[in-house]
């Protein structure tokens, strides 16, 4: 299925939230909306409840670190509709230290996905019921998937091959 | 009691795992219990976290394929497939027809291998040891087929970007056909041992129930979602490879309990055998890889006789290839559910970011809603019915 500019995935969002959509990219038939952080919850609720879209399945939430660019992070939402069989991707740009609203109230699948993004990137999701690390130990120092985190970790008494922390 | 004290039931917290034979790996469950009843169950994962996504950012695109074998190591072929398919989407490579059929055969064999282990281990956990031994007998046959295909039994590294590593030979075809003819009879044997078994029914019927609505909201996928009656299978709904040309059914459950998830998996194995049979019969001639020397490694015999092939080989092994700037998400129906790879490329030879959407990880979120208000013994059945693999859940 090729996605054209008239696709419902693009039009329905742009018609309603034109001022909140910063950019829309279509690559390899995948639609990506880069949206403003303030409208994230509104747009997500709209995507889920709109009868023509019905994005009832949150496939994944993740982040990408573009260090040293500013703003540093992109938080990425992969949505799918089981009824309509289409996908869309939302992106929100975020800087270090900023928080982003949690979508756990809209899809409970977001719970662990947001915990993972917090664990790996240190992104804080506001309104998350229990935002704590999921893979790494509670007392772990640093966020491993950040680009300035060394591949072999930091040197300590358990990790003699790690890098010295500056 | 001496002073006419009342006998009180106190709430206790029980740690189940990470070393426990019924948690299928290193799952640590913190169970808050009131007597034998579960008040809440919270999984604590991460014991097998190896930083696979961080490793991927530091490797060439083709170097990451062997790491995917170690995600869901029960069904390595599916992981290979999901990753190479995502890279091919990013590079816009259309693979050959023959490679598509070979991939379908390999992926469906790995589905059978995965489900056999799931049902065997599940039966063992609930006290039916015979089924495990039978299931391993058949799983061994699948692993032998894999060995014939690529020389490895568990960590195959068989798919490569642009096709598959080796073409299939006539002996494999013959043995594979024998196997898919035999498998449905063997599944009937398990059926006789389990499906009408009173103990099996008591332990699984009405246990770990989750409604379709909750299952979708929790992001569950694969046999668990279908057990709750949602007919969603990526092979049908977003067909990849040649699944749209093959005739197969998607089994769904009704009640969303452990028994339905068991029944769905049993039927999926039968359907997988059907798919393999059709794919073997339809298998077209052609190359197992696309003809793209800058992406696909040349054949071994060409390296020895052809200067250009040698140069391409050297260039590809030492430098890899560049991908266009952009991103792609591609998912397949793995034995556990929706297995997706999201790849962000900055235009260099290494992926800028690889995100694995691991079905086991997402499905584990269902433990608390499924176990709540049930008995401790039911936790075992629920964990088995979720079939988590920690190579994948912990990444």
Contacts between the chains, C-beta under 8 A, distances in Angstrom:
chain1	res1	chain2	res2	distance
A	27	B	326	5.0
A	27	B	327	6.9
A	27	B	328	7.5
A	28	B	89	5.7
A	28	B	90	7.2
A	28	B	92	7.1
A	28	B	326	7.4
A	28	B	328	5.3
A	30	B	327	7.8
A	30	B	328	6.9
A	30	B	329	6.3
A	32	B	327	7.7
A	56	B	216	5.4
A	56	B	217	7.5
A	57	B	216	5.7
A	57	B	219	6.6
A	58	B	219	5.5
A	59	B	219	7.0
A	59	B	331	7.4
A	59	B	338	6.7
A	59	B	340	6.6
A	59	B	357	6.1
A	60	B	340	6.7
A	60	B	342	7.0
A	60	B	355	7.0
A	60	B	357	4.4
A	62	B	342	6.5
A	62	B	355	4.3
A	64	B	344	5.6
A	64	B	352	7.2
A	64	B	353	4.8
A	65	B	353	7.8
A	76	B	342	7.4
A	76	B	355	7.9
A	78	B	329	6.1
A	78	B	340	7.4
A	78	B	342	6.9
A	78	B	357	7.2
A	82	B	216	6.3
A	82	B	230	6.6
A	82	B	232	4.9
A	82	B	237	8.0
A	85	B	237	5.0
A	85	B	238	6.5
A	87	B	329	7.5
A	89	B	329	7.0
A	107	B	217	6.0
A	107	B	219	6.9
A	108	B	217	5.1
A	108	B	218	5.4
A	108	B	219	7.8
A	108	B	365	7.5
A	109	B	217	6.7
A	109	B	218	5.4
A	109	B	219	2.8
A	109	B	362	6.4
A	109	B	365	6.9
A	111	B	365	6.3
A	112	B	361	6.7
A	112	B	362	6.9
A	112	B	364	7.6
A	112	B	365	5.3
A	113	B	219	7.9
A	113	B	362	7.6
A	116	B	361	7.9
A	120	B	53	7.7
A	133	B	46	7.8
A	134	B	45	6.6
A	134	B	46	6.2
A	135	B	45	7.0
A	135	B	46	3.8
A	135	B	49	4.2
A	135	B	394	6.5
A	135	B	395	7.4
A	136	B	46	6.5
A	136	B	49	7.0
A	137	B	46	7.8
A	144	B	51	6.0
A	144	B	54	5.9
A	145	B	53	6.2
A	145	B	54	5.9
A	149	B	54	8.0
A	151	B	54	6.4
A	151	B	55	7.9
A	151	B	58	5.6
